[in-house]
Amino acid sequence: MLLTNIYHYIELNGRVSLLNLTRHFHLKESAIKPMLEFWVRKGKLTAINLPVSACVTNKVCADCHECDPSALQFYQLND
């Protein structure tokens, strides 16, 4: 059930950071990453890793997370 909840959350919110997912579902990164990787392997999600420079130049985060690596790792649905 949690596996599908994660998928539906991304479906509703578009591109979502790993940090956002861990906060929303109250899970550690080590618990949620295998579930995200499941959807990536199935071809349902794409993982996007932004370089640290993207944080400063593009302001991709709604809130500043001081370039926490999980704030720069995003997941989105495949088209």
N, C-alpha and C positions, 0 to 999 in steps of 0.2 A: 504494500500500500504506500509506504513512504517513497518507494522508487517512482511510482506514478504521480505522487504529489509533487515531487521535484520536477518531473517533466511538465506537469500542468502549470506549475509556477513559472517556469521559463516560457512556456507557451503564452501565458497571459501577460508577461512582463517584457518579452523580447530578449534583448541581450542583457544577461545578468552576471554580475561578478561572483566569483567564488566567495568573497567576503560577505556579500549580500546574502547568498544562500546559507552560509554557516550561521549568520545572525538570524535570519528568518526561521530556519528550522531548528535553531538551538543545538547544533551539532558541531563537533570538531571537524576540522578540515580532513583529518585522516579517516573520518567516518563517512563523509559525504563524497569524497573524490572517487572511491570505487563505484558508487552509484552513478556518478556522472560519466565515468569511463565506460560503464555498461552501455549507456545511451550513445556514446561516441562510437563504440564498437558496432552497435546495431545500425549506425548511420543516421540516427535521429537528431543528434546534436553535433555541433562543431565547437571545439575548444579554441579559443583565441587568446594568445599570450602577447600582451602589449609590452614593448620595451619601457624601461623606467623613464626614458626621455618623453614618452607619450603623455605621461602624467603632467609634466610641466608645460609641454607645448600645446597639447590639445584639451587639457582639462576634462578628461573622460569620466572622472568620478563626480557624482553629485556633491559628495562631501569629501574633504581632504582626509586621506588615510595615511599621509606621509609616505607614500609609495610602498605600502605594505604589499608584498608580492601577490597575496590573494586578492587584493583590490585591482590588480592589473591582469588577472586571469578571468576571462569571460567565457560564458557558454551561451549559445543561441541555437535555435532550431535550424535544421537544414531546409532549404527550399524544396 
